[in-house]
Amino acid sequence: MTWYGDEEKAVAAQYRSLLTVVKKQLANPTVFKVGDRTLTIYVVGRDKDGGVAGLRTTAVET
């Protein structure tokens, strides 16, 4: 978008890179949000060996 500054463009690029890695490494990735305003967010799926793998982060919804 034209209203994005350099910082917003850099952050968006980081998220696109993360999405690419998740899609390459996990089959059927699913997102779970746990909490109310302070959320623990899990992205989980099956790895290449059939095990469960993923990542966790925290977010604050305002």
N, C-alpha and C positions, 0 to 999 in steps of 0.2 A: 504494500500500500504506500501511497506517496506521502502520507503523513508520518510514517515511521522514520525516526532518527537513526543514527548509526548504532546507538546502544540497543534500541529495540530490534534492529535488524540482526545484530550479533546474538542476542538472546534467542530470537526465532531460529537462527541457524543452529545453535546448540541443541534446541529441542528437536529440530529435524534430524540432526545427527543421532540423538538418543533414540528417536523413533526407528531409524534405520537399523541400529544395532539390535533393538528389541525384536523387530520383525525378522532379522536374520538369525537370531539366537533362540527364539522361543516360538514354538508352534501354538497357535490359538491363544495369544496373550490376552489376559483379562485383567481389568482394573477393579479393585475393591477399595472403597472409601470407608473408613471407620472413624467415627467421632461426630461431633456436632460442629463447633466453630473451628477448633483445632483438629485437623484431620490427619490420620495416618493413612497414607495411600500405598497400596500394594499393587504391583504389576507382576503377575505370575503366569507361567505357561510351562509347557513341556520342553525340556532341552533335547539335544540330538540323541542322547542315550535313553530317553523316555522318562527321566526323572523330572521332578518339579524344581523350577528355578525362577528367580525373579529379582525384583528390587523393591525397596521401600523408601518412602520419603514422607515429609511432613509439610502440610500447608495450612494456612489460616484463611478461612473464608470470612469476608467482611460484608 
